[in-house]
């Protein structure tokens, strides 16, 4: 599914907030990545974030 840039930003932002509050990562964390936003972007690119947009 193709998301608009606004949907993408909202999904990544929501997941980054979850990670910042201690949610477990859904992927193996690459070495050197400790920023929740960067990790959320990687999870989004791999398609593992369990957030659905209903249109």
Phi and psi restraints in degrees (range 20) as a CNS / XPLOR table:
assign (resid 1 and name C) (resid 2 and name N)
       (resid 2 and name CA) (resid 2 and name C) 1.0 -95.8 20.0 2
assign (resid 2 and name N) (resid 2 and name CA)
       (resid 2 and name C) (resid 3 and name N) 1.0 128.1 20.0 2
assign (resid 2 and name C) (resid 3 and name N)
       (resid 3 and name CA) (resid 3 and name C) 1.0 -104.6 20.0 2
assign (resid 3 and name N) (resid 3 and name CA)
       (resid 3 and name C) (resid 4 and name N) 1.0 151.0 20.0 2
assign (resid 3 and name C) (resid 4 and name N)
       (resid 4 and name CA) (resid 4 and name C) 1.0 -72.9 20.0 2
assign (resid 4 and name N) (resid 4 and name CA)
       (resid 4 and name C) (resid 5 and name N) 1.0 167.6 20.0 2
assign (resid 4 and name C) (resid 5 and name N)
       (resid 5 and name CA) (resid 5 and name C) 1.0 -65.4 20.0 2
assign (resid 5 and name N) (resid 5 and name CA)
       (resid 5 and name C) (resid 6 and name N) 1.0 -27.6 20.0 2
assign (resid 5 and name C) (resid 6 and name N)
       (resid 6 and name CA) (resid 6 and name C) 1.0 -73.1 20.0 2
assign (resid 6 and name N) (resid 6 and name CA)
       (resid 6 and name C) (resid 7 and name N) 1.0 -41.7 20.0 2
assign (resid 6 and name C) (resid 7 and name N)
       (resid 7 and name CA) (resid 7 and name C) 1.0 -64.7 20.0 2
assign (resid 7 and name N) (resid 7 and name CA)
       (resid 7 and name C) (resid 8 and name N) 1.0 -42.2 20.0 2
assign (resid 7 and name C) (resid 8 and name N)
       (resid 8 and name CA) (resid 8 and name C) 1.0 -60.4 20.0 2
assign (resid 8 and name N) (resid 8 and name CA)
       (resid 8 and name C) (resid 9 and name N) 1.0 -46.8 20.0 2
assign (resid 8 and name C) (resid 9 and name N)
       (resid 9 and name CA) (resid 9 and name C) 1.0 -62.4 20.0 2
assign (resid 9 and name N) (resid 9 and name CA)
       (resid 9 and name C) (resid 10 and name N) 1.0 -39.7 20.0 2
assign (resid 9 and name C) (resid 10 and name N)
       (resid 10 and name CA) (resid 10 and name C) 1.0 -67.6 20.0 2
assign (resid 10 and name N) (resid 10 and name CA)
       (resid 10 and name C) (resid 11 and name N) 1.0 -42.7 20.0 2
assign (resid 10 and name C) (resid 11 and name N)
       (resid 11 and name CA) (resid 11 and name C) 1.0 -65.0 20.0 2
assign (resid 11 and name N) (resid 11 and name CA)
       (resid 11 and name C) (resid 12 and name N) 1.0 -48.1 20.0 2
assign (resid 11 and name C) (resid 12 and name N)
       (resid 12 and name CA) (resid 12 and name C) 1.0 -65.4 20.0 2
assign (resid 12 and name N) (resid 12 and name CA)
       (resid 12 and name C) (resid 13 and name N) 1.0 -40.9 20.0 2
assign (resid 12 and name C) (resid 13 and name N)
       (resid 13 and name CA) (resid 13 and name C) 1.0 -63.6 20.0 2
assign (resid 13 and name N) (resid 13 and name CA)
       (resid 13 and name C) (resid 14 and name N) 1.0 -43.0 20.0 2
assign (resid 13 and name C) (resid 14 and name N)
       (resid 14 and name CA) (resid 14 and name C) 1.0 -64.8 20.0 2
assign (resid 14 and name N) (resid 14 and name CA)
       (resid 14 and name C) (resid 15 and name N) 1.0 -40.8 20.0 2
assign (resid 14 and name C) (resid 15 and name N)
       (resid 15 and name CA) (resid 15 and name C) 1.0 -69.5 20.0 2
assign (resid 15 and name N) (resid 15 and name CA)
       (resid 15 and name C) (resid 16 and name N) 1.0 -38.2 20.0 2
assign (resid 15 and name C) (resid 16 and name N)
       (resid 16 and name CA) (resid 16 and name C) 1.0 -62.7 20.0 2
assign (resid 16 and name N) (resid 16 and name CA)
       (resid 16 and name C) (resid 17 and name N) 1.0 -38.0 20.0 2
assign (resid 16 and name C) (resid 17 and name N)
       (resid 17 and name CA) (resid 17 and name C) 1.0 -65.1 20.0 2
assign (resid 17 and name N) (resid 17 and name CA)
       (resid 17 and name C) (resid 18 and name N) 1.0 -42.3 20.0 2
assign (resid 17 and name C) (resid 18 and name N)
       (resid 18 and name CA) (resid 18 and name C) 1.0 -59.2 20.0 2
assign (resid 18 and name N) (resid 18 and name CA)
       (resid 18 and name C) (resid 19 and name N) 1.0 -45.9 20.0 2
assign (resid 18 and name C) (resid 19 and name N)
       (resid 19 and name CA) (resid 19 and name C) 1.0 -64.2 20.0 2
assign (resid 19 and name N) (resid 19 and name CA)
       (resid 19 and name C) (resid 20 and name N) 1.0 -38.8 20.0 2
assign (resid 19 and name C) (resid 20 and name N)
       (resid 20 and name CA) (resid 20 and name C) 1.0 -64.2 20.0 2
assign (resid 20 and name N) (resid 20 and name CA)
       (resid 20 and name C) (resid 21 and name N) 1.0 -30.1 20.0 2
assign (resid 20 and name C) (resid 21 and name N)
       (resid 21 and name CA) (resid 21 and name C) 1.0 -91.1 20.0 2
assign (resid 21 and name N) (resid 21 and name CA)
       (resid 21 and name C) (resid 22 and name N) 1.0 9.9 20.0 2
assign (resid 21 and name C) (resid 22 and name N)
       (resid 22 and name CA) (resid 22 and name C) 1.0 103.5 20.0 2
assign (resid 22 and name N) (resid 22 and name CA)
       (resid 22 and name C) (resid 23 and name N) 1.0 8.8 20.0 2
assign (resid 22 and name C) (resid 23 and name N)
       (resid 23 and name CA) (resid 23 and name C) 1.0 -65.3 20.0 2
assign (resid 23 and name N) (resid 23 and name CA)
       (resid 23 and name C) (resid 24 and name N) 1.0 143.4 20.0 2
assign (resid 23 and name C) (resid 24 and name N)
       (resid 24 and name CA) (resid 24 and name C) 1.0 -71.1 20.0 2
assign (resid 24 and name N) (resid 24 and name CA)
       (resid 24 and name C) (resid 25 and name N) 1.0 140.3 20.0 2
assign (resid 24 and name C) (resid 25 and name N)
       (resid 25 and name CA) (resid 25 and name C) 1.0 -65.7 20.0 2
assign (resid 25 and name N) (resid 25 and name CA)
       (resid 25 and name C) (resid 26 and name N) 1.0 148.9 20.0 2
assign (resid 25 and name C) (resid 26 and name N)
       (resid 26 and name CA) (resid 26 and name C) 1.0 -93.7 20.0 2
assign (resid 26 and name N) (resid 26 and name CA)
       (resid 26 and name C) (resid 27 and name N) 1.0 0.1 20.0 2
assign (resid 26 and name C) (resid 27 and name N)
       (resid 27 and name CA) (resid 27 and name C) 1.0 -132.3 20.0 2
assign (resid 27 and name N) (resid 27 and name CA)
       (resid 27 and name C) (resid 28 and name N) 1.0 168.5 20.0 2
assign (resid 27 and name C) (resid 28 and name N)
       (resid 28 and name CA) (resid 28 and name C) 1.0 -73.9 20.0 2
assign (resid 28 and name N) (resid 28 and name CA)
       (resid 28 and name C) (resid 29 and name N) 1.0 122.8 20.0 2
assign (resid 28 and name C) (resid 29 and name N)
       (resid 29 and name CA) (resid 29 and name C) 1.0 -71.2 20.0 2
assign (resid 29 and name N) (resid 29 and name CA)
       (resid 29 and name C) (resid 30 and name N) 1.0 121.1 20.0 2
assign (resid 29 and name C) (resid 30 and name N)
       (resid 30 and name CA) (resid 30 and name C) 1.0 -63.6 20.0 2
assign (resid 30 and name N) (resid 30 and name CA)
       (resid 30 and name C) (resid 31 and name N) 1.0 149.2 20.0 2
assign (resid 30 and name C) (resid 31 and name N)
       (resid 31 and name CA) (resid 31 and name C) 1.0 -64.1 20.0 2
assign (resid 31 and name N) (resid 31 and name CA)
       (resid 31 and name C) (resid 32 and name N) 1.0 138.4 20.0 2
assign (resid 31 and name C) (resid 32 and name N)
       (resid 32 and name CA) (resid 32 and name C) 1.0 90.4 20.0 2
assign (resid 32 and name N) (resid 32 and name CA)
       (resid 32 and name C) (resid 33 and name N) 1.0 -6.2 20.0 2
assign (resid 32 and name C) (resid 33 and name N)
       (resid 33 and name CA) (resid 33 and name C) 1.0 -101.0 20.0 2
assign (resid 33 and name N) (resid 33 and name CA)
       (resid 33 and name C) (resid 34 and name N) 1.0 114.7 20.0 2
assign (resid 33 and name C) (resid 34 and name N)
       (resid 34 and name CA) (resid 34 and name C) 1.0 -128.5 20.0 2
assign (resid 34 and name N) (resid 34 and name CA)
       (resid 34 and name C) (resid 35 and name N) 1.0 -9.0 20.0 2
assign (resid 34 and name C) (resid 35 and name N)
       (resid 35 and name CA) (resid 35 and name C) 1.0 -79.7 20.0 2
assign (resid 35 and name N) (resid 35 and name CA)
       (resid 35 and name C) (resid 36 and name N) 1.0 125.1 20.0 2
assign (resid 35 and name C) (resid 36 and name N)
       (resid 36 and name CA) (resid 36 and name C) 1.0 -58.9 20.0 2
assign (resid 36 and name N) (resid 36 and name CA)
       (resid 36 and name C) (resid 37 and name N) 1.0 -35.0 20.0 2
assign (resid 36 and name C) (resid 37 and name N)
       (resid 37 and name CA) (resid 37 and name C) 1.0 -67.0 20.0 2
assign (resid 37 and name N) (resid 37 and name CA)
       (resid 37 and name C) (resid 38 and name N) 1.0 -43.1 20.0 2
assign (resid 37 and name C) (resid 38 and name N)
       (resid 38 and name CA) (resid 38 and name C) 1.0 -64.2 20.0 2
assign (resid 38 and name N) (resid 38 and name CA)
       (resid 38 and name C) (resid 39 and name N) 1.0 -40.4 20.0 2
assign (resid 38 and name C) (resid 39 and name N)
       (resid 39 and name CA) (resid 39 and name C) 1.0 -66.5 20.0 2
assign (resid 39 and name N) (resid 39 and name CA)
       (resid 39 and name C) (resid 40 and name N) 1.0 -40.0 20.0 2
assign (resid 39 and name C) (resid 40 and name N)
       (resid 40 and name CA) (resid 40 and name C) 1.0 -63.2 20.0 2
assign (resid 40 and name N) (resid 40 and name CA)
       (resid 40 and name C) (resid 41 and name N) 1.0 -37.7 20.0 2
assign (resid 40 and name C) (resid 41 and name N)
       (resid 41 and name CA) (resid 41 and name C) 1.0 -65.2 20.0 2
assign (resid 41 and name N) (resid 41 and name CA)
       (resid 41 and name C) (resid 42 and name N) 1.0 -39.8 20.0 2
assign (resid 41 and name C) (resid 42 and name N)
       (resid 42 and name CA) (resid 42 and name C) 1.0 -65.4 20.0 2
assign (resid 42 and name N) (resid 42 and name CA)
       (resid 42 and name C) (resid 43 and name N) 1.0 -44.1 20.0 2
assign (resid 42 and name C) (resid 43 and name N)
       (resid 43 and name CA) (resid 43 and name C) 1.0 -60.9 20.0 2
assign (resid 43 and name N) (resid 43 and name CA)
       (resid 43 and name C) (resid 44 and name N) 1.0 -41.1 20.0 2
assign (resid 43 and name C) (resid 44 and name N)
       (resid 44 and name CA) (resid 44 and name C) 1.0 -62.8 20.0 2
assign (resid 44 and name N) (resid 44 and name CA)
       (resid 44 and name C) (resid 45 and name N) 1.0 -45.1 20.0 2
assign (resid 44 and name C) (resid 45 and name N)
       (resid 45 and name CA) (resid 45 and name C) 1.0 -62.8 20.0 2
assign (resid 45 and name N) (resid 45 and name CA)
       (resid 45 and name C) (resid 46 and name N) 1.0 -32.8 20.0 2
assign (resid 45 and name C) (resid 46 and name N)
       (resid 46 and name CA) (resid 46 and name C) 1.0 -84.5 20.0 2
assign (resid 46 and name N) (resid 46 and name CA)
       (resid 46 and name C) (resid 47 and name N) 1.0 -8.8 20.0 2
assign (resid 46 and name C) (resid 47 and name N)
       (resid 47 and name CA) (resid 47 and name C) 1.0 75.6 20.0 2
assign (resid 47 and name N) (resid 47 and name CA)
       (resid 47 and name C) (resid 48 and name N) 1.0 30.2 20.0 2
assign (resid 47 and name C) (resid 48 and name N)
       (resid 48 and name CA) (resid 48 and name C) 1.0 -107.0 20.0 2
assign (resid 48 and name N) (resid 48 and name CA)
       (resid 48 and name C) (resid 49 and name N) 1.0 0.7 20.0 2
assign (resid 48 and name C) (resid 49 and name N)
       (resid 49 and name CA) (resid 49 and name C) 1.0 -75.3 20.0 2
assign (resid 49 and name N) (resid 49 and name CA)
       (resid 49 and name C) (resid 50 and name N) 1.0 125.2 20.0 2
assign (resid 49 and name C) (resid 50 and name N)
       (resid 50 and name CA) (resid 50 and name C) 1.0 -85.6 20.0 2
assign (resid 50 and name N) (resid 50 and name CA)
       (resid 50 and name C) (resid 51 and name N) 1.0 49.9 20.0 2
assign (resid 50 and name C) (resid 51 and name N)
       (resid 51 and name CA) (resid 51 and name C) 1.0 -118.0 20.0 2
assign (resid 51 and name N) (resid 51 and name CA)
       (resid 51 and name C) (resid 52 and name N) 1.0 131.4 20.0 2
assign (resid 51 and name C) (resid 52 and name N)
       (resid 52 and name CA) (resid 52 and name C) 1.0 -117.0 20.0 2
assign (resid 52 and name N) (resid 52 and name CA)
       (resid 52 and name C) (resid 53 and name N) 1.0 137.6 20.0 2
assign (resid 52 and name C) (resid 53 and name N)
       (resid 53 and name CA) (resid 53 and name C) 1.0 -102.6 20.0 2
assign (resid 53 and name N) (resid 53 and name CA)
       (resid 53 and name C) (resid 54 and name N) 1.0 121.5 20.0 2
assign (resid 53 and name C) (resid 54 and name N)
       (resid 54 and name CA) (resid 54 and name C) 1.0 -98.8 20.0 2
assign (resid 54 and name N) (resid 54 and name CA)
       (resid 54 and name C) (resid 55 and name N) 1.0 123.2 20.0 2
